């Protein structure tokens, strides 16, 4: 008998808990020849801004032991081109598409939330708060609980769609940030975003990345992400999406035991474009082999 793989994520029914992480899966269409998009629970778009962005100068990606660093710089087509050129594809897929977005001011965040609220093909919004507030001296929204709450409140007022807030790990206490976002109106929290890191070219005596630092992702960050998901799951009532170094079904199931309702596959898709589908299939096979009838019974079932 097939196990029940379905979960409910802040009112969005998913056929299984496997999602793709923003910035690692294009706008969905780019991976359609590698992944049956109707085999996963949902996919998340590349982060969207009001205007197109060309991103940072190259080199802007480098492999490191246990992962990779990226300093893409949030390159994206902008909201207008997304609506005109990317949304038509979303209509052809029977899988929830979640739009990730970001701004450099509270007003930009709110405007994007309003624009995305009008798009029926977008099932939910994921707010990237790991961006600098240009009106507050460059403080990163996601590192200050008051800043984060202000953004979330503005977005909450601008949309009726489920609002997912993506948390940064580059903070003193992720639980404080999680509670601030929950209190401000977040329907769901996704964590973690990348850790800040750098790589050095010894012979050139220069940073490898043109941007000097970048976001570190991949298997090496999994223990940190697991710890943060577990901590936040103890502190909030909204559902959690676990992200960070998920390469296998076992990795994904560990996050669910730690308290995640769903998970996102990111860096693994660069190594194997079909990773998300394979992880979903292997999770189901694990449930069958271990006599688990419903994946929801594993959410937060960690025994400590």
Secondary structure, 3 states (H helix, E strand, C coil): CCCECCEEECCEEECCCEEECCCCCCCCHHHCCCCCHHHCCEEECCCECCCCECCCCCCCEEEECCEEEECCCCCECHHHHHHHHHHHHHCCCCCEEEEEECCCCHHHHHHHHHHHHCCCCEEEEEEECCCEEHHHCCEEHHHCHHHHHHHHHHHHHHCCCEEEEECCCCCCCHHHHHHHHHHHCCCEEEECCCEEEECEECCCCEECCCCCEEEEECHHHHHHHHHHHHHHHHHCCCEEEEECCCCCHHHHHHHHHHCCCEEEECCHHHHCCCHHHHHHHHHHHHHHHCCCCEHHHHCCCCCC
